[in-house]
Amino acid sequence: MKTPLVTELKHDPELFEQARFNQLVNQKGSVTLAFKQAIRDADDILNQRFRQLQNIKLIIRRRAWVMDQLLEQLWSHYACSSSKDIALLAVGGYGRAELHPHSDIDLMILLRDEACAEPYHSELSDFVTQLWDIGLEVGHSVRTLAQCAELAKADITLATNLMEARTLCGDPQLAEAMQELTGPDQIWDTKAFFSAKWAEQIARHDKFNNTEFNLEPDIKSAPGGLRDIQNIGWVAKRHFDAQRMSELVSLGFLTADEYDILNSGHLFLWEVRYALHLITGRGENRLLFDYQRAVADMLGYRDSEANLAVEKFMKRFYRVALSISQLNDMLLQHFDEAILRADEPEVITPINSRFQIHNSFIEVTHDKVFQRTPSALMEVFLILAQNENIEAIRASTIRLIRDSRHLVDEHFRNDIRNISMFMELLRSPNKIYTQFYRMKRYGILGNYIPAFGQVIGQMQYDLFHIYTV
């Protein structure tokens, strides 16, 4: 069952009720004080729902919904709220309706032009000041339609934030005009947008040594983190106008099983982030040693004779991060083929009856290759290691490798052909590390060497290591 979008949520009187808020205003004698109390009350309820392990996606959307209601109340006290040329928009994570306990509240006051704001300069300044007085962590901007277009053209991050904008108060047509001016028909067409976001991800991963297995991982920015999932969503929205990740299934870019893996990983990371915010009392995204035990306990992990609760929790974390990275790799490869290389003429070079080179990428000749010849699961990496002109594996073949990894069993490991190819792979001259990295990423190496598979994501809870086992 799909979780409703924030605009589809039914009224939740436990979290916000207009009559109760009006009563608070009368009791406190101030909208600011009433706002503070209403937030504290909603926080207590939502945090209790989290501790009861209720639907995390619904909890963070409900937090955004509460903020929507309260900001609407505050905005309505200013005369600028009656202007059809001024609108209050949620952008960034708040625009996506993803609010954790200490997430920033990213807002933009959108103006049709500079002239329309002249009568309200003082009011708009007072509104922002009041948000700070309330104690909100606010990221705010005041921009005209023309400024949005000009600035977004030069800044991919701003263009991305505006793409997720959501009208809170004011005429929705103003936001629609802004999104048309900053859409792919005007700036950052889908090829340029995808190239820029992919380059951003590569640079971001480099900061974490391109591994999911740091012992103190950043759950937002490291490989396999929340930003990788968001990157997929941004490209899907820009190119396909997809509002939900699940739409990639009907578009043929994800299977239903792959979507389930991606979605369950997303929910798990949200749970970890929510717990981190509660434990640290701030918008913390680093899963430091000091917090790992407390997060494991809050999420219900318990010690056993074999492993500490924190080690079981972290092993799951690393395996979730790896599965997200695997799907991120495959989807970005899919997008590369569908967006950047869509207009390239097809050049097919046969290798043998099982493989061919398709525009410098290796692919299977038909989708039954691995079922009929399981040893091809080893052969594909050997071919890559022996041919430096092959860039990588096509997305459709990556999917088949992932779906066929169960074929790497005891019989496969004892087959002399596979043993010989593995030894030949070790002696190959071309990017041997890259091939083993791919084998690990697509689930082949862990199945071929079971002892290696068993320690993927295994950590020891001490300060003497940087990475997992």
Secondary structure, DSSP 8 states (H G I E B T S, - for coil): -----GGG----TTT--HHHHHHHHHHHT-HHHHHHHHHHHHHHHHHHHHHTT--HHHHHHHHHHHHHHHHHHHHTTSGGGG-TTEEEEE-HHHHTT---TT--EEEEEEESSSGGGGGGHHHHHHHHHHHHHHT--EEEEEEEHHHHHHHHHH-HHHHHHHHT-EEEES-HHHHHHHHHHTSTTTSS-HHHHHHHHHHHHHHHHHTTTT-S-BSS-BTTTSTTSHHHHHHHHHHHHHHH--SSTTHHHHTTSS-HHHHHHHHHHHHHHHHHHHHHHHHHSS---B--HHHHHHHHHHTT----SSS-HHHHHHHHHHHHHHHHHHHHHHHHHHHIIIIISTTS---EEE-SSSEEEETTEEEESSTTHHHH-TTHHHHHHHHHHH-TT--EE-HHHHHHHHHHGGG-SHHHHH-HHHHHHHHHHHT--S-HHHHHHHHHHTTHHHHHSHHHHHTTT---SSSS-SB--
